Amino acid sequence: MMPHLPIRWSFPLAVAALLTPWVQAADWIVLFDGSSTAAWREYRKSEFPAKGWEVVDGTLHVKAGGGAGDLVTRQQFQDFDLEFEWKVSPGANSGVMYRVSETFEAPWHTGPEYQVLDDSKHADGKNPKTSASALYALVASSSEKALRPVGEWNSARIVLRGTQLEHWLNGKKVVALDLDSPETRALIGGSKFKDMARFARETRGHICLQDHGDDVWFRNIRIRPMDSK
């Protein structure tokens, strides 16, 4: 578990005024400290959802069947190192998307996804490209993948600089690629995203936590912007 260290104010003043006392560590911005939801709002809406998402026992929990909708950060990010922990209920499905634009109806029309899943009971777990920690529906995790059992916490990391992407799971790098390489573009062209002109094309956007209708928990969410100078 990462320590709760002091955090720099990186939000607009109107948002910062709502925050509970946060702490700062170097260039890391805490997006969820175990209590405050001030960094988040519902996708394409101005406020945190009134139902479906809750803070419980220091976690950010999306409730099964709660109809909450997806969460996005109030702030947008370009290049970053994102760390978080997650766990799922049996058979559960969720994901973390990044560089999400709100131009379209759903976050996944623009944002690539780090898959969050119970590989053992969800059907997506049978396909390496849709299993936990994969670049959803595009690239499977490597043989380094070591997923913990359902109900236990997994540590995750997403690193994105320019078009260079990495997914990490429990201390191991499991995905590494160039989002704009001919190989990746060919994969996208043969996928469900082929008709989405802005998918994986945004250079800046929101971090998104997906509500897929299942019980999923997140905690210790922090991000270090690495925007090129």
KEKOLTI-127290 format. One line per field, with one value per residue (C-alpha): residue in one letter; residue number from 1; x, y, z. Coordinates in steps of 0.05 Angstrom, whole numbers, m for minus. Layout:
<atoms>
res (A|...) $
n (NUM|...) $
c1 (X|...) $
c2 (Y|...) $
c3 (Z|...) $
</atoms>
This chain:
<atoms>
res (M|M|P|H|L|P|I|R|W|S|F|P|L|A|V|A|A|L|L|T|P|W|V|Q|A|A|D|W|I|V|L|F|D|G|S|S|T|A|A|W|R|E|Y|R|K|S|E|F|P|A|K|G|W|E|V|V|D|G|T|L|H|V|K|A|G|G|G|A|G|D|L|V|T|R|Q|Q|F|Q|D|F|D|L|E|F|E|W|K|V|S|P|G|A|N|S|G|V|M|Y|R|V|S|E|T|F|E|A|P|W|H|T|G|P|E|Y|Q|V|L|D|D|S|K|H|A|D|G|K|N|P|K|T|S|A|S|A|L|Y|A|L|V|A|S|S|S|E|K|A|L|R|P|V|G|E|W|N|S|A|R|I|V|L|R|G|T|Q|L|E|H|W|L|N|G|K|K|V|V|A|L|D|L|D|S|P|E|T|R|A|L|I|G|G|S|K|F|K|D|M|A|R|F|A|R|E|T|R|G|H|I|C|L|Q|D|H|G|D|D|V|W|F|R|N|I|R|I|R|P|M|D|S|K) $
n (1|2|3|4|5|6|7|8|9|10|11|12|13|14|15|16|17|18|19|20|21|22|23|24|25|26|27|28|29|30|31|32|33|34|35|36|37|38|39|40|41|42|43|44|45|46|47|48|49|50|51|52|53|54|55|56|57|58|59|60|61|62|63|64|65|66|67|68|69|70|71|72|73|74|75|76|77|78|79|80|81|82|83|84|85|86|87|88|89|90|91|92|93|94|95|96|97|98|99|100|101|102|103|104|105|106|107|108|109|110|111|112|113|114|115|116|117|118|119|120|121|122|123|124|125|126|127|128|129|130|131|132|133|134|135|136|137|138|139|140|141|142|143|144|145|146|147|148|149|150|151|152|153|154|155|156|157|158|159|160|161|162|163|164|165|166|167|168|169|170|171|172|173|174|175|176|177|178|179|180|181|182|183|184|185|186|187|188|189|190|191|192|193|194|195|196|197|198|199|200|201|202|203|204|205|206|207|208|209|210|211|212|213|214|215|216|217|218|219|220|221|222|223|224|225|226|227|228|229) $
c1 (0|29|37|m10|39|26|m1|6|m56|m65|m139|m174|m186|m260|m246|m188|m233|m276|m220|m208|m137|m94|m21|35|92|140|102|47|m26|m72|m137|m168|m141|m192|m244|m250|m285|m270|m225|m281|m347|m394|m378|m406|m437|m413|m421|m402|m458|m513|m519|m480|m410|m392|m333|m329|m272|m222|m242|m280|m333|m379|m441|m469|m531|m526|m533|m479|m446|m372|m328|m278|m226|m242|m172|m144|m75|m28|33|30|47|m17|m18|m79|m102|m163|m203|m266|m323|m332|m346|m338|m315|m291|m234|m191|m190|m144|m139|m215|m252|m324|m339|m374|m429|m384|m312|m289|m301|m236|m200|m158|m173|m134|m179|m201|m232|m243|m208|m232|m307|m320|m324|m274|m222|m220|m192|m122|m138|m197|m169|m144|m89|m94|m102|m175|m194|m127|m65|m58|m15|53|73|97|25|10|m62|m83|m145|m214|m224|m149|m119|m80|m32|m34|4|m7|50|37|87|71|47|90|44|58|10|36|5|32|101|109|105|53|39|87|73|69|m4|13|54|30|21|m24|m63|m75|m101|m148|m171|m191|m226|m292|m259|m247|m302|m284|m242|m215|m201|m130|m118|m128|m63|m96|m158|m191|m177|m240|m264|m315|m382|m397|m453|m410|m380|m310|m265|m208|m161|m94|m103|m49|m19|47|41|101|81|137|167) $
c2 (0|68|119|178|234|308|328|391|431|418|433|497|542|528|453|461|499|436|389|361|369|332|320|327|284|311|313|263|285|243|230|189|191|144|197|255|248|321|301|263|274|234|230|290|317|368|330|265|214|216|141|79|102|106|115|56|34|78|53|81|28|22|m19|m75|m52|18|54|102|114|124|170|219|263|337|350|327|296|290|247|213|156|132|84|52|m11|m51|m112|m144|m187|m256|m249|m173|m128|m56|m16|46|89|147|208|206|261|280|295|228|189|141|144|84|119|156|126|62|16|m21|m81|m95|m164|m230|m274|m338|m327|m272|m294|m239|m276|m331|m284|m257|m192|m178|m207|m167|m116|m123|m63|m80|m117|m101|m128|m185|m181|m214|m278|m235|m225|m249|m235|m243|m282|m249|m208|m191|m125|m117|m60|m28|25|59|99|140|189|213|149|102|62|13|m27|m56|m108|m125|m97|m129|m93|m132|m87|m42|m12|50|71|103|48|15|m50|m18|21|m44|m76|m18|m21|m94|m83|m56|13|16|66|111|165|193|127|129|194|244|275|298|276|251|188|146|92|48|27|m40|m59|m100|m91|m64|m26|24|56|94|128|178|207|241|286|281|329|345|413) $
c3 (0|m18|38|42|29|20|m48|m89|m108|m181|m189|m210|m150|m149|m143|m95|m47|m41|m24|44|70|20|26|m24|m48|m101|m167|m148|m147|m104|m140|m84|m13|19|35|m14|m82|m101|m158|m193|m228|m271|m345|m383|m318|m268|m203|m169|m178|m126|m127|m146|m126|m52|m6|42|86|50|m19|m78|m91|m151|m130|m172|m209|m179|m245|m226|m293|m306|m266|m297|m265|m265|m289|m356|m365|m424|m406|m338|m291|m258|m198|m166|m131|m149|m130|m158|m135|m167|m242|m241|m298|m299|m328|m325|m387|m402|m448|m450|m487|m470|m543|m554|m520|m482|m454|m493|m559|m546|m486|m488|m429|m376|m364|m292|m288|m252|m303|m271|m276|m328|m401|m420|m380|m432|m484|m467|m503|m457|m393|m333|m346|m422|m468|m475|m539|m571|m536|m486|m424|m426|m391|m333|m312|m241|m223|m150|m131|m129|m66|m60|m80|m144|m154|m223|m262|m328|m359|m421|m452|m522|m556|m514|m468|m411|m367|m302|m256|m186|m201|m271|m338|m378|m438|m476|m544|m587|m595|m662|m692|m757|m718|m665|m717|m755|m691|m679|m752|m742|m676|m648|m648|m723|m736|m677|m710|m644|m608|m579|m617|m562|m535|m470|m432|m369|m329|m326|m277|m310|m282|m315|m267|m219|m150|m158|m110|m122|m73|m68|m135|m152|m216|m234|m295|m342|m396|m445|m436) $
</atoms>
